[in-house]
């Protein structure tokens, strides 16, 4: 019996670790910084772009979630319960739209603006779906980031899609989502991201 119990524990540790590493908060910050740095000519461009993107894309939604936790309204930073997700996700979507508009007004580089619009559209659509059904934001975020990387930086990054497999397993294994929910998150993000880049003439 003991080996089986140990295996189950390691499964849990592995699933938790994968979910944590690919947390939407971590992945969003990492890619926002990477993308803005790649296309800024100097620090005077980089700082306004990255701060605007981070403040409206992650900091405002993140601090709202932290406030909800402090107030005892939710228990987990990833908000596993559908009824608890509705307002925070709407705020994240609206905040991301404001951020995208501000980046346009700042004259950010085209890839930064397109990424901001992609981020905002994904956030808004996920927020609307979340009013009725729980979809995987983990899968949506990672899929969108990988798709953007392939479109902007080249097809050599296509193998990153394999990272979706352990992430999907971890979300299902931890009973945070069903197979349908993780599949829907990935599929939706891929379609929305590709549509935005197509609209901006990348194809």
C-alpha positions as CSV (number, residue, x, y, z in Angstrom):
1,X,0.0,0.0,0.0
2,X,2.8,2.5,0.9
3,X,4.3,2.6,-2.7
4,X,0.9,3.4,-4.1
5,X,0.3,6.2,-1.6
6,X,3.7,7.6,-2.4
7,X,3.0,7.5,-6.1
8,X,-0.3,9.4,-5.5
9,X,1.5,12.0,-3.5
10,X,4.1,12.5,-6.2
11,X,1.4,12.8,-8.8
12,X,-0.1,15.5,-6.7
13,X,3.2,17.3,-6.2
14,X,3.9,17.1,-10.0
15,X,0.4,18.3,-10.9
16,X,0.7,21.2,-8.4
17,X,4.1,22.1,-9.7
18,X,3.1,22.2,-13.4
19,X,0.0,24.3,-12.5
20,X,2.1,26.7,-10.5
21,X,4.9,27.1,-13.2
22,X,2.3,27.8,-15.9
23,X,0.2,30.0,-13.7
24,X,-1.5,32.7,-15.8
25,X,0.0,35.4,-13.6
26,X,3.5,34.1,-14.1
27,X,3.2,33.5,-17.8
28,X,1.6,36.8,-18.5
29,X,4.2,38.8,-16.7
30,X,7.1,36.9,-18.3
31,X,5.8,37.2,-21.9
32,X,4.7,40.9,-21.5
33,X,8.2,41.8,-20.3
34,X,9.9,39.7,-23.0
35,X,7.8,41.1,-25.9
36,X,8.0,44.8,-24.9
37,X,11.7,44.5,-24.3
38,X,12.2,42.9,-27.8
39,X,10.5,45.7,-29.6
40,X,11.5,48.8,-27.5
41,X,14.4,50.8,-29.0
42,X,15.4,52.2,-25.6
43,X,14.4,52.5,-21.9
44,X,12.2,55.5,-22.5
45,X,10.0,53.3,-24.7
46,X,10.3,50.1,-22.8
47,X,9.2,51.4,-19.4
48,X,5.9,53.1,-20.4
49,X,5.0,50.2,-22.6
50,X,5.8,47.4,-20.1
51,X,4.3,49.3,-17.1
52,X,1.1,50.1,-18.9
53,X,0.7,46.5,-20.1
54,X,1.6,45.1,-16.6
55,X,-0.6,47.5,-14.6
56,X,-3.8,46.9,-16.7
57,X,-3.1,43.3,-17.8
58,X,-2.0,41.8,-14.5
59,X,-1.5,44.2,-11.5
60,X,-5.0,45.6,-11.3
61,X,-6.8,42.2,-11.8
62,X,-4.2,40.5,-9.5
63,X,-4.6,43.1,-6.7
64,X,-8.4,42.8,-6.9
65,X,-8.1,39.0,-6.5
66,X,-5.7,39.5,-3.5
67,X,-8.2,41.9,-2.0
68,X,-11.0,39.3,-2.4
69,X,-8.8,36.8,-0.6
70,X,-8.0,39.2,2.2
71,X,-11.7,40.0,2.5
72,X,-12.6,36.3,2.8
73,X,-14.7,36.4,-0.4
74,X,-12.5,33.7,-2.2
75,X,-10.0,31.1,-0.9
76,X,-7.6,30.6,-3.8
77,X,-5.7,32.9,-6.0
78,X,-6.7,30.9,-9.1
79,X,-10.4,31.1,-8.1
80,X,-11.5,27.5,-8.7
81,X,-15.2,28.1,-8.1
82,X,-17.3,29.3,-11.1
83,X,-19.5,31.7,-9.1
84,X,-16.3,33.4,-7.6
85,X,-14.8,33.9,-11.1
86,X,-17.4,36.0,-12.7
87,X,-16.6,39.5,-11.4
88,X,-12.8,39.1,-11.2
89,X,-12.7,37.8,-14.8
90,X,-14.8,40.7,-16.0
91,X,-12.6,43.2,-14.3
92,X,-9.6,41.6,-15.9
93,X,-11.1,41.8,-19.3
94,X,-12.2,45.4,-19.0
95,X,-8.8,46.4,-17.5
96,X,-7.0,44.7,-20.3
97,X,-9.0,46.6,-22.9
98,X,-8.1,49.9,-21.2
99,X,-4.5,48.8,-21.3
100,X,-4.6,48.0,-25.0
101,X,-6.1,51.4,-25.8
102,X,-3.5,53.2,-23.7
103,X,-0.7,51.3,-25.5
104,X,-2.1,52.5,-28.8
105,X,-2.2,56.1,-27.5
106,X,1.5,55.7,-26.4
107,X,2.5,54.7,-29.9
108,X,3.8,51.3,-28.9
109,X,5.3,49.0,-31.5
110,X,2.9,47.1,-33.6
111,X,3.7,43.6,-32.1
112,X,3.1,45.0,-28.6
113,X,-0.2,46.5,-29.6
114,X,-1.3,43.3,-31.3
115,X,-0.3,41.3,-28.3
116,X,-2.3,43.7,-26.0
117,X,-5.4,43.4,-28.2
118,X,-5.0,39.6,-28.3
119,X,-4.7,39.6,-24.5
120,X,-7.7,41.8,-24.1
121,X,-9.9,39.9,-26.5
122,X,-9.0,36.6,-24.9
123,X,-9.7,38.0,-21.4
124,X,-13.0,39.4,-22.4
125,X,-14.3,36.3,-24.2
126,X,-13.1,34.1,-21.3
127,X,-14.8,36.4,-18.9
128,X,-18.1,36.2,-20.8
129,X,-18.0,32.4,-21.0
130,X,-17.2,32.3,-17.3
131,X,-20.5,33.9,-16.5
132,X,-22.0,30.5,-17.5
133,X,-19.3,27.9,-17.7
134,X,-15.9,27.2,-16.2
135,X,-13.2,27.3,-18.9
136,X,-9.5,26.8,-18.3
137,X,-7.6,30.2,-18.1
138,X,-4.3,28.3,-17.6
139,X,-4.7,26.6,-21.0
140,X,-6.0,29.7,-22.7
141,X,-3.1,31.8,-21.5
142,X,-0.3,29.3,-22.4
143,X,-1.9,28.5,-25.8
144,X,-2.2,32.2,-26.7
145,X,1.4,32.9,-25.6
146,X,2.8,30.0,-27.6
147,X,0.7,31.0,-30.7
148,X,2.0,34.6,-30.5
149,X,5.6,33.4,-30.1
150,X,5.3,31.2,-33.3
151,X,3.7,34.0,-35.3
152,X,6.2,36.7,-34.2
153,X,9.4,34.8,-33.6
154,X,9.0,31.9,-36.0
155,X,7.8,28.3,-36.4
156,X,10.9,26.9,-34.5
157,X,8.8,27.6,-31.4
158,X,6.0,25.2,-32.5
159,X,7.3,22.5,-30.3
160,X,6.2,24.6,-27.3
161,X,2.7,23.3,-28.0
162,X,3.8,20.0,-26.4
163,X,3.8,21.9,-23.1
164,X,0.0,22.0,-23.2
165,X,-0.1,18.3,-22.6
166,X,1.4,18.3,-19.0
167,X,-0.6,21.4,-18.2
168,X,-3.8,19.9,-19.3
169,X,-3.0,16.7,-17.3
170,X,-2.3,18.8,-14.2
171,X,-5.5,20.7,-14.4
172,X,-7.6,17.6,-14.9
173,X,-5.6,15.5,-12.4
174,X,-6.1,18.2,-9.7
175,X,-9.9,18.2,-10.5
176,X,-9.7,21.9,-11.3
177,X,-11.1,21.3,-14.8
178,X,-12.6,18.6,-17.0
179,X,-11.0,17.4,-20.3
180,X,-13.6,19.5,-22.2
181,X,-12.8,22.6,-20.2
182,X,-9.0,22.4,-20.8
183,X,-9.6,21.6,-24.5
184,X,-12.0,24.5,-24.9
185,X,-9.5,26.9,-23.2
186,X,-6.7,25.9,-25.6
187,X,-8.9,25.9,-28.7
188,X,-10.6,29.2,-28.0
189,X,-7.3,31.0,-27.3
190,X,-5.7,29.6,-30.5
191,X,-8.6,30.8,-32.6
192,X,-8.9,34.2,-31.0
193,X,-5.2,34.8,-31.2
194,X,-4.9,33.7,-34.8
195,X,-7.9,35.9,-35.7
196,X,-6.4,39.1,-34.1
197,X,-3.0,38.6,-35.9
198,X,-4.8,37.8,-39.2
199,X,-6.7,41.1,-38.7
200,X,-3.5,43.0,-38.3
201,X,-2.1,41.5,-41.5
202,X,0.4,39.0,-40.1
203,X,-0.8,36.3,-42.5
